[in-house]
């Protein structure tokens, strides 16, 4: 099944080199979870600060069990500092 995976700011470096900007379309196995993709792409858990699936926040405790569906969009932002 196909999903869209977006990594923002410095996390984009974890995407494959042949990506289009900070976005990659992936073929994933049915039953794949948010946690599976975070692990597969070696995104450090402490850097996966804001995680959204189709615009809905996925808290850290729910990521391992949140199963992705065909056409889902997974977006991850690192912690942001500024002032």
N, C-alpha and C positions, 0 to 999 in steps of 0.2 A: 504494500500500500504506500501511497505517496503522502509525505508531509513536508511542510516548509519549516526550515530551521534557521533562525536569525540570532546572531550573536552581536552585541553592540559594544562599542568602544574597544578597549584592549582585548576583549574576549574574541573578537573577529579573527585573531591570529590562530585560534584553535580550529577554524574551518579549513577544509581542503583548499589547496592552492588554486584549483580550477573554479573556484566559486565566483559568483557575480556580486561584487561588493561584500556586504555582510550577510548575504542570504545564500542558502543552498537548498535545493529540492532533493529529498532523500527517498529512497525506497527502503522501507523498514518492514520487519516481520510483523504480522498481526500479533497483538498482545504486547508490543513494545511500549515501554513506559517513558515518562519524562526522565526519570532517574537513569534508565538505560542509555538514553542519548547523552546525558551529562557525563556518564561514565565512559561511553564509547569514544566521545570526542575529547576526553581528558580535561574537561572544564573543572577547575578546582571548586569543590563545593562551597568553600568560603567566598569564592568570587561569583557564584551564582546567586546574587542578592535578590534580584527581582525576576521572577519566572512567571510568564504568562502563557496560557494556552487559549488561543482565540480571544485574547484580551482579558481573560479571567485569571486572577492571581492564584498561583499554586504554592501553598506554604511548604517549607522544607519537609515537614513530617508527612506530607501527602505525595511527594514527588515519586517515590519508589512505587507507589500503587496507582498513580494516575496513568491509565492506559490511553494511548493515542489512537485516534480514529482517522480514517481516510480523509485527506484534505485539511487536517489540523495544522495550525500555525503555532509553533513553539518559539517564543522569544525570550532571551535572557540578557539581563543587564548586570554589570558589576556594581559594587558600591560606588557611589559618586560623592566626591568631596568638593567643596568650593565655598565661595563666600562673596 
